[in-house]
Amino acid sequence: MSDTGVGGSRVPPGEPRLILPFLAPFYNVVRDLSYPLMRLTLGGLVLYHAFTSGKLTGKVTIASFAVTLAKRGLEPAVPFAYLVFFTETVAAVCLIVGLFTRFCAAAIAIELAVITFTVYWPQGFHFAQTPGGGAELPLLWGLMVFLIALRGGGPYSLDRKIGWEL
């Protein structure tokens, strides 16, 4: 295979040839930004959820959330409530900045798997067409965060800056 694209532009190793080679300078600049943007978006959505659900504002306490978990059959409820508060706050911030990325992303992915299959799956799959929401979006979030756990912090992460990761 040739190392030139359409119009004779150079193709970086491992990248497909561009149909529109004049976009190569743009892609060369933004290629490494897509991964941190994904971390920022997913971590930000989890943190935003913690804020809007009242976990960060104090409207929901560990004790009151533990009661909710116990009603859903998730026991031991109090330790699980602490884990949820940790993953939706500390782990979400760590995911955003790329610190302990694999561990934090795995913790969030596990939480989302539990949420997907215990809360939303029984209601159906389609999120918008199911009263109370379906499993579609929590499953998507969980899979995306799981992929970050597999990949690690990536470029522009604190893990990369300090030179090691879990």
Secondary structure, 3 states (H helix, E strand, C coil): CCCECHHHCECCCCCCCCCCHHHHHHHHHHHHHHHHHHHHHHHHHHHHHHHHCCCCCCCCCHHHHHHHHHHCCCCCHHHHHHHHHHHHHHHHHHHHHCCCHHHHHHHHHHHHHHHHHHHHHHHCCCCCCCCCCCCHHHHHHHHHHHHHHHHCCCCCCHHHHHCCCC
